[in-house]
Amino acid sequence: MQPAGWRNATFGSMRSRGWRPFSKRTPASIDALEPATGELLLDERTLARLRRLSLVAGRARTEGLAGEHRSRRRGTSPEFADFKRYSQGDDFRRIDWNTYARLDSLFVRLSEVTTELSVHFLLDSSASMDWRGNNDRSTKYTAARCLTGALAYIALWGFDRVSIVPFAEALGRPFGPVQGRSQVVPVLRHLQRLQPMGGTALTPVIGAYAHGRTRRGLLFLVSDLLSGEPEELQAALHDLRARGWQTAVLHIVDDAEVATDAAAAWLTRDDDGTGVASLELVDRESGAILRLAPDDDLAARYTAGVTAWLEGLEAACAAEQAAYARVSTAWGVDDLTVALLHERGVVA
């Protein structure tokens, strides 16, 4: 009989660096199936649909006058917003005389000011992202870059300022900030060229990025979150919220990691469909090996551990008012993904 803490320890080891059965690991095929052409990550049809969307600024501070986000400030733009009673000091040129003729009271027309938003992407580029559970699907890293590209496109189309920073054990080389629709192709080309960089140090990287930026805004964390525990993520999100950031956590998952049937298949059956006597799970980032002898309830214990972990992540995000969306690599940037992001308050 196994010790009481074994099931949690086993799941923690299995997920800590993107574990999968050794017998099914095929590094050569992974590289071969990554996009090798100079084509953009998103096609024109997808881009055309994304143009109808905008990012939800929420409580994130908007600045400048170049963007398309509605501001609480009122100015002199031609976009009418509201009326207010005239008071001493108001610009008499903005008095609405038609209203005065009807109501015999002085009212001033208020106009709407539009502002820009600083949009930051922290893109997990660790080795655990360079994995797929099915050769017919994209790796988590490709899915993450496509999603980042889609959201960056929405931001640039709305004249927001975009910064993209890959990370692994430390922050990578930043791209941006850039602004304007002319930057769409450079951003997508940059994402296309990015490569995985090694291990993961999720919460230290978040802290380092937040402390090094004076211009706060909307921060997208795009990751498989296979580093640390939900409590550590919550602490990092708490620090971001205290510093005035609005955060959205986009959790990239492969169905083989989180779907009950898919996980049970690789935990209990070999490639030829027969049962397995033992498993060797290989850490994609460190090369460490965990050997297991599957028993009748291994899949059930794994599923319970995954469920508890996912619930912990959602609870951590909810506690810190951060949007959380779990995006499967099987979806692509389609109606399902957009609907989920709309439901979670990321896009409108």
C-alpha positions as CSV (number, residue, x, y, z in Angstrom):
1,M,0.0,0.0,0.0
2,Q,1.3,3.4,-0.9
3,P,1.8,6.2,1.7
4,A,-1.0,8.7,2.0
5,G,0.9,11.5,0.3
6,W,2.0,9.4,-2.6
7,R,-0.8,10.3,-5.0
8,N,-0.3,14.0,-4.7
9,A,3.5,13.7,-4.9
10,T,3.2,11.5,-8.0
11,F,0.8,13.9,-9.7
12,G,3.1,16.8,-8.8
13,S,6.1,15.0,-10.4
14,M,4.0,14.1,-13.4
15,R,2.9,17.6,-14.1
16,S,5.9,19.6,-12.9
17,R,7.7,19.6,-16.2
18,G,5.4,18.2,-18.8
19,W,5.7,14.5,-18.1
20,R,4.7,11.9,-20.6
21,P,5.5,8.1,-21.1
22,F,9.1,7.5,-22.2
23,S,8.0,4.8,-24.7
24,K,5.9,7.4,-26.6
25,R,8.4,10.2,-26.7
26,T,9.5,11.2,-30.2
27,P,11.6,14.3,-30.2
28,A,12.5,14.2,-33.9
29,S,8.8,14.2,-34.9
30,I,8.1,17.2,-32.7
31,D,10.6,19.4,-34.4
32,A,9.5,18.2,-37.8
33,L,5.9,19.1,-37.2
34,E,6.5,22.6,-36.0
35,P,5.8,25.3,-38.6
36,A,8.9,25.6,-40.7
37,T,7.7,28.1,-43.3
38,G,7.6,31.9,-43.2
39,E,3.9,31.9,-43.2
40,L,2.0,33.9,-40.6
41,L,0.5,32.1,-37.6
42,L,-3.0,33.5,-38.4
43,D,-4.6,33.5,-41.9
44,E,-6.5,36.5,-43.3
45,R,-9.9,35.0,-42.7
46,T,-9.1,34.7,-39.0
47,L,-7.7,38.2,-38.9
48,A,-10.8,39.6,-40.6
49,R,-13.0,38.1,-37.8
50,L,-10.7,39.4,-35.1
51,R,-11.1,43.0,-36.3
52,R,-14.6,43.1,-34.9
53,L,-13.3,42.5,-31.4
54,S,-11.7,44.8,-28.8
55,L,-9.9,44.1,-25.5
56,V,-11.7,44.8,-22.3
57,A,-9.7,47.3,-20.4
58,G,-11.5,46.8,-17.1
59,R,-9.7,48.6,-14.3
60,A,-6.5,48.8,-16.2
61,R,-5.2,52.4,-16.5
62,T,-5.5,53.8,-20.0
63,E,-3.4,56.7,-21.2
64,G,-2.8,58.9,-24.2
65,L,-5.3,59.9,-26.9
66,A,-4.5,57.5,-29.7
67,G,-6.5,54.5,-28.8
68,E,-10.1,53.4,-29.0
69,H,-11.0,52.6,-25.4
70,R,-13.6,54.8,-23.8
71,S,-12.3,56.9,-21.0
72,R,-14.1,58.2,-17.9
73,R,-12.5,61.5,-18.7
74,R,-14.5,64.0,-20.8
75,G,-13.0,66.3,-23.4
76,T,-13.7,68.1,-26.6
77,S,-13.8,65.3,-29.1
78,P,-16.8,65.2,-31.5
79,E,-18.2,62.0,-29.9
80,F,-21.1,63.1,-27.7
81,A,-21.3,61.4,-24.3
82,D,-23.7,63.2,-22.0
83,F,-25.1,66.5,-20.7
84,K,-24.4,68.2,-17.4
85,R,-25.8,71.4,-15.8
86,Y,-23.7,74.5,-16.5
87,S,-21.6,75.6,-13.6
88,Q,-19.2,78.5,-13.2
89,G,-15.9,77.8,-15.1
90,D,-17.5,75.6,-17.8
91,D,-16.7,76.5,-21.5
92,F,-19.8,78.6,-22.5
93,R,-19.1,77.5,-26.1
94,R,-20.3,74.0,-25.2
95,I,-23.7,75.2,-23.9
96,D,-26.5,73.4,-25.8
97,W,-28.9,76.2,-26.7
98,N,-31.6,73.8,-28.1
99,T,-31.8,72.3,-24.6
100,Y,-32.0,75.7,-23.1
101,A,-34.9,76.7,-25.3
102,R,-36.8,73.6,-24.2
103,L,-36.0,73.5,-20.5
104,D,-35.0,77.1,-19.7
105,S,-31.9,75.8,-18.1
106,L,-28.3,75.8,-19.1
107,F,-26.7,72.5,-20.0
108,V,-23.2,71.7,-21.3
109,R,-22.5,69.0,-23.9
110,L,-19.8,66.5,-22.8
111,S,-17.8,64.6,-25.3
112,E,-16.1,61.2,-25.0
113,V,-12.3,60.9,-24.8
114,T,-10.8,57.7,-26.2
115,T,-7.5,56.4,-24.8
116,E,-4.9,53.8,-25.5
117,L,-4.1,50.7,-23.3
118,S,-0.7,49.2,-22.6
119,V,-1.0,45.5,-23.3
120,H,1.7,43.1,-22.1
121,F,2.1,39.5,-23.0
122,L,4.2,37.1,-20.9
123,L,4.6,34.1,-23.1
124,D,5.8,30.8,-21.6
125,S,8.6,29.6,-23.8
126,S,9.8,26.7,-21.6
127,A,10.4,23.2,-22.9
128,S,7.2,21.8,-21.4
129,M,5.3,24.0,-23.9
130,D,7.0,22.2,-26.8
131,W,4.8,19.1,-26.5
132,R,1.7,17.6,-28.0
133,G,-0.3,14.6,-27.0
134,N,-1.3,13.8,-30.5
135,N,0.7,14.3,-33.7
136,D,-2.4,15.6,-35.5
137,R,-2.5,18.7,-33.2
138,S,-0.3,21.7,-32.5
139,T,2.1,21.8,-29.7
140,K,1.2,23.9,-26.7
141,Y,3.8,26.4,-27.7
142,T,2.3,26.8,-31.2
143,A,-1.2,27.2,-29.7
144,A,0.1,29.8,-27.2
145,R,1.8,31.8,-30.0
146,C,-1.3,31.7,-32.1
147,L,-3.5,33.0,-29.2
148,T,-0.9,35.6,-28.3
149,G,-0.8,36.7,-32.0
150,A,-4.6,36.9,-32.1
151,L,-4.9,39.1,-29.0
152,A,-1.9,41.3,-30.0
153,Y,-3.7,41.8,-33.4
154,I,-6.8,42.9,-31.6
155,A,-4.8,45.3,-29.5
156,L,-2.8,46.8,-32.4
157,W,-6.0,47.2,-34.5
158,G,-7.4,49.3,-31.7
159,F,-4.2,51.4,-31.5
160,D,-3.1,50.0,-28.1
161,R,0.6,49.6,-27.1
162,V,1.8,46.0,-27.3
163,S,4.8,44.4,-25.6
164,I,5.6,40.7,-25.9
165,V,8.2,39.0,-23.6
166,P,9.0,35.3,-23.7
167,F,10.1,33.6,-20.5
168,A,11.5,30.4,-19.2
169,E,13.7,30.4,-16.1
170,A,14.2,34.1,-16.7
171,L,12.7,36.8,-18.9
172,G,13.7,36.6,-22.5
173,R,14.3,39.4,-25.0
174,P,11.3,41.8,-25.2
175,F,9.5,42.8,-28.4
176,G,8.0,46.3,-28.2
177,P,6.3,48.3,-27.1
178,V,4.9,48.9,-30.5
179,Q,1.7,50.6,-31.6
180,G,-0.4,50.9,-34.7
181,R,-1.7,48.6,-37.4
182,S,1.5,48.7,-39.4
183,Q,3.1,46.6,-36.6
184,V,0.8,43.6,-37.1
185,V,3.1,41.8,-39.5
186,P,6.3,42.4,-37.5
187,V,4.5,41.1,-34.4
188,L,3.3,37.9,-36.1
189,R,6.7,37.3,-37.7
190,H,8.4,37.7,-34.3
191,L,6.0,35.2,-32.7
192,Q,6.6,32.8,-35.6
193,R,10.4,32.9,-35.0
194,L,10.3,32.3,-31.2
195,Q,11.7,29.0,-29.9
196,P,11.5,27.2,-26.6
197,M,14.2,28.2,-24.1
198,G,14.4,25.6,-21.3
199,G,13.2,25.4,-17.7
200,T,10.4,27.3,-15.9
201,A,10.4,29.8,-13.0
202,L,6.9,31.2,-13.3
203,T,6.3,33.3,-10.2
204,P,9.8,34.8,-10.0
205,V,9.4,35.9,-13.7
206,I,6.0,37.5,-13.1
207,G,7.5,39.4,-10.1
208,A,10.5,40.5,-12.1
209,Y,8.4,41.8,-14.9
210,A,5.9,43.7,-12.7
211,H,8.7,45.4,-10.7
212,G,10.5,46.5,-13.8
213,R,7.7,48.3,-15.5
214,T,6.5,51.8,-14.7
215,R,3.7,51.8,-17.3
216,R,1.1,49.3,-16.1
217,G,-1.9,48.0,-18.0
218,L,-3.4,44.7,-19.1
219,L,-1.1,41.7,-18.6
220,F,-1.7,38.4,-20.3
221,L,0.0,35.4,-18.8
222,V,0.0,32.7,-21.5
223,S,1.3,29.4,-20.1
224,D,0.7,25.8,-19.3
225,L,1.3,26.8,-15.6
226,L,3.5,23.7,-15.0
227,S,5.6,25.4,-12.5
228,G,4.9,25.9,-8.8
229,E,1.5,25.5,-7.0
230,P,-1.7,27.5,-7.3
231,E,-0.9,29.2,-4.0
232,E,2.3,30.6,-5.5
233,L,0.4,31.8,-8.6
234,Q,-2.1,33.6,-6.3
235,A,0.7,35.4,-4.5
236,A,2.1,36.6,-7.8
237,L,-1.3,37.8,-9.0
238,H,-1.9,39.5,-5.7
239,D,1.3,41.5,-6.1
240,L,0.2,42.4,-9.6
241,R,-3.2,43.6,-8.5
242,A,-1.7,45.7,-5.7
243,R,0.5,47.4,-8.2
244,G,-2.4,48.4,-10.4
245,W,-2.2,45.7,-13.1
246,Q,-5.2,44.0,-14.6
247,T,-4.3,40.4,-15.3
248,A,-5.7,37.6,-17.5
249,V,-4.3,34.1,-17.2
250,L,-4.6,32.0,-20.4
251,H,-4.0,28.4,-19.5
252,I,-2.8,26.4,-22.5
253,V,-3.6,22.7,-22.1
254,D,-3.4,19.5,-24.2
255,D,-6.3,17.1,-23.8
256,A,-3.9,14.3,-23.1
257,E,-3.0,16.2,-19.9
258,V,-6.4,17.0,-18.6
259,A,-9.1,15.0,-20.3
260,T,-10.0,11.8,-18.3
261,D,-10.2,9.4,-21.3
262,A,-7.0,10.7,-23.0
263,A,-5.0,10.6,-19.8
264,A,-6.2,7.1,-19.0
265,A,-5.2,5.9,-22.4
266,W,-1.5,6.8,-22.1
267,L,-1.3,5.9,-18.4
268,T,-2.6,2.4,-19.0
269,R,-2.0,1.4,-22.6
270,D,1.0,1.2,-24.9
271,D,1.1,2.4,-28.5
272,D,-0.2,-0.9,-29.7
273,G,-3.3,-0.7,-27.4
274,T,-2.1,-3.4,-25.0
275,G,-1.7,-2.8,-21.2
276,V,1.7,-1.5,-19.9
277,A,3.6,-3.2,-17.0
278,S,5.6,0.0,-16.2
279,L,5.9,3.6,-17.2
280,E,8.9,5.9,-17.5
281,L,7.9,9.5,-17.3
282,V,10.5,11.9,-18.6
283,D,10.8,15.5,-17.6
284,R,11.1,17.5,-20.8
285,E,13.0,20.3,-19.1
286,S,15.5,18.5,-16.8
287,G,15.6,15.0,-18.3
288,A,14.7,13.4,-14.9
289,I,12.9,10.1,-15.1
290,L,10.0,8.9,-12.8
291,R,9.3,5.2,-13.0
292,L,5.8,3.9,-12.2
293,A,4.1,0.5,-12.0
294,P,0.5,1.2,-13.1
295,D,-2.2,-0.3,-11.0
296,D,-6.0,-0.4,-11.3
297,D,-6.6,3.1,-9.9
298,L,-3.6,5.0,-11.3
299,A,-5.7,6.8,-13.9
300,A,-8.4,7.7,-11.3
301,R,-5.7,9.1,-8.9
302,Y,-4.2,11.1,-11.8
303,T,-7.6,12.5,-12.8
304,A,-8.3,13.5,-9.2
305,G,-5.0,15.2,-8.9
306,V,-5.5,17.1,-12.2
307,T,-9.0,18.2,-11.2
308,A,-7.8,19.5,-7.8
309,W,-5.0,21.4,-9.5
310,L,-7.2,23.0,-12.1
311,E,-9.7,24.0,-9.5
312,G,-6.9,25.5,-7.4
313,L,-5.8,27.6,-10.4
314,E,-9.2,28.9,-11.1
315,A,-9.7,29.7,-7.4
316,A,-6.4,31.5,-7.2
317,C,-7.3,33.7,-10.2
318,A,-10.8,34.4,-8.9
319,A,-9.5,35.5,-5.5
320,E,-7.2,38.1,-7.2
321,Q,-9.9,39.2,-9.7
322,A,-7.8,37.9,-12.7
323,A,-9.6,36.5,-15.7
324,Y,-8.9,32.8,-16.2
325,A,-9.5,30.9,-19.4
326,R,-8.4,27.3,-20.1
327,V,-7.7,27.0,-23.9
328,S,-7.2,23.6,-25.5
329,T,-4.6,23.0,-28.2
330,A,-7.4,21.2,-30.1
331,W,-9.4,24.4,-30.6
332,G,-7.3,26.8,-32.6
333,V,-8.3,30.5,-32.8
334,D,-11.9,29.8,-33.7
335,D,-15.4,30.6,-32.4
336,L,-15.0,28.3,-29.4
337,T,-11.9,30.2,-28.2
338,V,-13.3,33.6,-28.9
339,A,-16.6,32.7,-27.1
340,L,-14.6,31.5,-24.0
341,L,-12.6,34.8,-24.0
342,H,-15.7,36.8,-24.3
343,E,-17.4,34.9,-21.5
344,R,-14.4,35.5,-19.2
345,G,-14.4,39.2,-19.9
346,V,-11.2,39.3,-22.0
347,V,-12.6,40.5,-25.3
348,A,-15.8,42.3,-26.3
